[in-house]
């Protein structure tokens, strides 16, 4: 069954989602609902709000679904929250030789990073079934910029 969210284009969904996160903290808290606490920890209001917005989409079962279709949906949804690429971070695509053939990767380097800086190797999320270098691009840029390290994102072979 189609939801209201399905009738709005991805472009406008992205604008709406980004707009919600620019609202004042008190308004975001009202939209997110009562704080979620577990083991003395409180879930960040923006994470809680993201979960609330995710529920608006309705159920999207992964089990028993066609992996290619789930990957396409995941890629489309990732554009809703990724925003504009974080700068100043240089990114270049690489190919790493592997026993079963070449493996795609992307190296992120914050500008003005000294030579010999540390390297973080990042394997994107998606349960080894979905996710790509592009779906986690801005996260890798964020890590590079704010941790002050190079980040090597590896695009491993997806199951099944």
Secondary structure, 3 states (H helix, E strand, C coil): CCCCHHHCCHHHHHHHHHHHCCCCHHHHHHHHCCCCEECCEECCHHHHHHHHHHHHCCCCCCCCCCHHHHHHHHHHHHHHHHCCCCCCEEEEEEEECCCCCCEEEEEEEECCCCCCCCEEEEECCCCCCCCCCCCCHHHHHHHHHHHCCEEEEEECCCCC
